[in-house]
Amino acid sequence: MASHSIANNKNTAIPTWVPEAQRANLSRYATWQKFHHGVRGRPGSLLSGLPRYANCVLVAGCQRSGTTMLTRLIASAPGFTRLALTADDELDAALALAGLIELPPESRYCFQTTYLNERYEDYRALGPGQRLIWVLRNPYSVIYSMLYNWQRFGLNELYEGCGVAHAAAPRLRRAGLIWPLGPSRLEKACLAYRGKVAQIRSIREMLSPEQLLTVDYDLLVNAPEHWLPRIFAFAGAPYEASYAQLVRRAPAGKAQRLTARARRLIEQLALPTYLDCRKLADGYPSV
């Protein structure tokens, strides 16, 4: 069975098969800012709709770690349905998993769920046929991308959800104030990265080995022909050798593009957590 999409084109209007009430939710929460204020803040699980998709695959990890690429690659495999209701397939997924829209349950999906942030306890809802792939990536590349390739809202949301709790100094806990009264963007990125990456320690206690796979992104992009078959086997997805050609190798030398101060702060605040959690990734010796 070939992969297919439930919408013809990401630039088209919301598909007509979507019920009116759900079309209204797609319009009401058409941005991540609206999702944050209207959905994240309400009581209940952000994965309340998860039982509807009994054999879905979730892909998560720290933002800017290659999760979008991997999600879309798996979603393109035979037997999966690519999600493209609106121009933002990841926001569509968040609304479906929150139960605000209902996708055809007979299809199989791969959802990107990095947006959970502080709500990672919701992963306890994973059923026996569902899978979570957690992606780790070195902090130099991730933090560089946070600083230079990411909108302010995304970093602020991640810091408030995952970084503030790891901030020792009172200044760093003043998330709404700009530096020097509050944290700098670099401090936010380092602490947010540390808090988000460290979640894998708790998540692996929630889920069985059959439900969770931890992947090191840098290993994946350097040898996709080796790692992708293992990832697809875990996901229960048919693998084709041509998929390896779709993996984009990240530009080298991002650590060198960072200032000396940035590298020092990353090595102080973020790198130890990455090195510790990397031991949990497939391909590294267990400790």
C-alpha positions in Angstrom: 0.0 0.0 0.0 1.5 3.3 -1.0 1.7 6.3 1.3 -1.0 8.9 0.6 -2.2 12.3 1.8 -5.5 13.3 3.3 -5.3 16.6 1.5 -4.4 17.3 -2.1 -2.1 20.3 -1.5 -0.8 22.1 1.6 -1.8 25.4 0.1 -5.4 24.5 -0.4 -8.3 25.3 1.9 -9.3 23.0 4.7 -10.6 19.8 3.0 -14.4 19.6 2.7 -14.7 16.2 4.4 -13.7 17.8 7.7 -16.8 18.3 9.8 -17.8 21.9 10.4 -17.0 21.9 14.2 -13.5 20.6 13.5 -13.0 23.0 10.7 -13.8 25.7 13.2 -11.0 24.4 15.5 -8.5 24.3 12.7 -9.3 28.0 12.1 -9.5 28.9 15.8 -6.1 27.4 16.6 -4.4 28.3 13.3 -1.0 29.3 14.9 1.1 27.9 17.7 0.5 31.0 19.7 -3.2 30.3 19.6 -2.6 26.6 20.5 -0.4 27.7 23.4 -3.1 30.0 24.9 -6.2 28.1 23.9 -5.2 24.4 24.3 -2.0 24.0 26.3 -3.3 26.0 29.2 -6.5 24.0 29.6 -6.9 21.0 31.9 -6.5 17.5 30.5 -4.0 15.7 28.4 -2.6 17.1 25.2 -2.7 13.5 24.0 -6.4 12.8 24.8 -7.0 11.8 21.2 -4.2 9.3 21.1 -6.4 6.2 21.5 -8.1 6.9 18.2 -4.8 6.1 16.4 -3.9 2.7 17.8 -0.8 2.0 15.7 0.6 5.5 15.2 4.2 6.5 15.6 5.3 9.6 17.6 8.6 11.4 17.0 9.9 13.8 19.6 13.0 15.2 21.3 14.3 18.7 21.7 13.1 21.2 19.1 15.6 21.8 16.2 16.9 18.2 16.4 15.8 16.9 13.1 12.4 15.5 14.3 10.5 17.1 11.4 12.7 15.4 8.8 12.3 12.0 10.4 8.6 12.4 10.9 8.0 13.3 7.3 10.3 10.5 6.1 8.3 7.8 8.1 5.0 9.4 7.0 6.0 8.9 3.4 6.4 5.1 3.8 3.9 2.7 2.3 0.9 2.2 4.7 1.2 5.6 6.3 -0.9 8.7 5.5 0.8 12.1 5.2 -1.0 14.7 7.3 -1.6 18.0 5.3 -4.9 19.5 6.3 -3.4 23.0 6.5 -0.1 24.6 5.8 1.3 23.4 9.1 1.2 19.6 9.3 2.7 19.6 12.8 0.0 21.9 14.2 -2.6 19.7 12.5 -1.1 16.7 14.4 -1.2 18.6 17.7 -4.9 19.3 17.2 -5.7 15.7 16.3 -3.8 14.3 19.3 -5.6 16.8 21.6 -8.9 15.5 20.3 -9.9 18.8 18.6 -10.1 17.2 15.2 -10.6 13.6 14.2 -8.6 12.0 11.4 -9.8 8.8 9.6 -8.9 6.1 12.1 -8.3 3.4 9.5 -5.2 5.3 8.3 -1.8 5.1 10.0 0.0 8.2 11.0 3.4 9.5 12.1 3.0 12.5 14.4 5.7 14.9 15.6 5.2 15.7 19.3 8.1 18.0 20.3 5.5 20.6 21.3 4.5 18.7 24.5 7.4 20.2 26.4 6.5 20.2 30.1 3.6 17.9 29.4 5.8 14.9 28.7 4.0 12.9 31.3 1.2 12.6 28.7 3.4 9.9 27.0 2.1 7.5 29.7 -1.0 7.3 27.5 0.9 5.3 24.8 -0.9 2.1 24.0 0.9 -1.2 23.3 0.7 -0.8 19.5 2.0 2.8 19.5 5.7 3.8 19.3 7.8 6.8 20.4 11.0 7.7 18.7 13.1 10.2 20.7 15.8 12.1 18.8 18.9 13.4 20.4 21.2 15.9 18.7 24.4 17.6 19.8 23.8 20.9 21.7 26.1 23.0 19.4 23.9 22.4 16.4 20.6 22.6 18.3 21.4 25.8 20.2 22.9 27.4 17.1 19.6 26.8 15.3 17.6 28.1 18.2 19.6 31.3 18.2 19.7 32.0 14.5 16.9 30.0 12.8 14.0 30.1 15.2 11.3 32.6 16.1 11.3 34.2 19.5 8.0 32.6 20.5 9.3 29.1 20.1 12.3 29.6 22.3 10.4 31.5 24.9 7.7 28.8 25.1 10.4 26.0 25.4 12.3 27.9 28.0 9.2 28.6 30.1 8.2 24.9 29.8 11.5 23.2 30.2 14.2 25.7 31.2 13.0 27.8 34.1 12.9 24.8 36.4 16.6 24.3 35.8 17.5 27.9 36.4 19.4 28.4 39.7 19.8 32.2 39.8 16.7 34.4 40.3 17.6 36.4 37.2 17.3 33.3 35.1 13.8 32.6 36.4 12.5 36.0 35.2 11.6 34.6 31.8 9.5 37.6 30.8 12.3 40.1 31.2 15.1 40.8 28.7 18.8 40.6 29.6 20.4 41.8 31.8 17.3 41.8 34.1 16.3 38.3 32.8 18.0 35.5 30.9 19.7 36.1 27.6 18.6 34.2 24.5 21.8 32.0 24.8 21.0 31.2 28.4 17.4 30.4 27.5 18.6 28.1 24.7 21.1 26.2 26.9 18.8 25.7 29.8 15.8 24.8 27.7 17.9 22.3 25.8 19.1 20.7 29.0 15.6 20.4 30.5 14.1 19.0 27.3 16.8 16.5 26.6 16.8 15.2 30.1 13.2 14.2 29.8 14.2 11.0 28.1 15.4 9.7 31.5 11.9 9.8 32.9 10.2 8.8 29.6 12.2 5.5 29.4 10.8 4.7 32.9 7.2 5.2 31.6 7.4 3.1 28.5 8.5 -0.4 27.6 11.5 -1.1 25.4 9.1 -2.2 22.7 7.5 1.3 22.7 10.5 3.6 22.9 13.6 4.0 20.6 16.2 6.7 21.3 18.1 7.8 18.2 21.2 10.0 17.9 20.6 12.4 15.0 24.3 12.9 14.2 24.8 9.1 13.8 21.7 9.0 11.6 22.7 11.7 9.2 26.3 10.4 8.9 25.2 6.8 8.1 21.5 6.9 7.1 21.8 3.6 5.2 22.7 1.9 8.5 20.3 3.6 10.9 17.1 4.2 8.9 16.4 0.4 8.4 16.6 0.0 12.2 14.3 3.0 12.8 11.8 1.8 10.2 11.8 -1.7 11.6 11.0 -0.3 15.1 8.2 1.8 13.6 6.8 -1.2 11.7 7.2 0.7 8.5 8.4 -0.7 5.1 11.9 0.5 4.3 13.2 1.4 0.8 16.9 2.0 0.2 16.1 5.3 -1.6 15.0 6.9 1.7 18.7 7.2 2.8 19.2 9.7 -0.1 16.5 11.9 1.4 18.4 12.5 4.7 20.1 15.8 4.6 23.5 16.1 6.2 23.7 19.1 8.4 26.3 21.7 7.5 29.5 21.1 9.4 31.2 23.5 11.8 28.3 25.0 13.6 30.3 24.9 16.9 32.9 27.0 15.2 30.4 29.6 14.1 29.4 30.2 17.7 31.2 32.7 19.8 33.8 31.5 22.4 31.4 32.6 25.2 28.5 30.6 23.6 30.6 27.5 23.3 31.7 27.8 27.0 28.1 28.2 28.2 27.0 25.3 26.1 29.8 23.1 27.5 28.8 24.2 31.0 25.0 24.0 30.9 24.0 21.7 28.0 26.8 19.3 26.9 27.0 17.2 30.1 23.2 16.3 29.8 23.6 15.4 26.1 26.6 13.2 26.8 24.8 11.4 29.6 21.5 10.9 27.7 23.3 9.8 24.6 24.2 6.6 26.4 20.6 5.7 26.2 20.5 6.0 22.4 20.5 3.0 20.1 24.0 2.1 19.2 25.7 3.3 22.4 26.7 0.9 25.2 24.2 0.7 28.1 25.4 1.8 31.5 
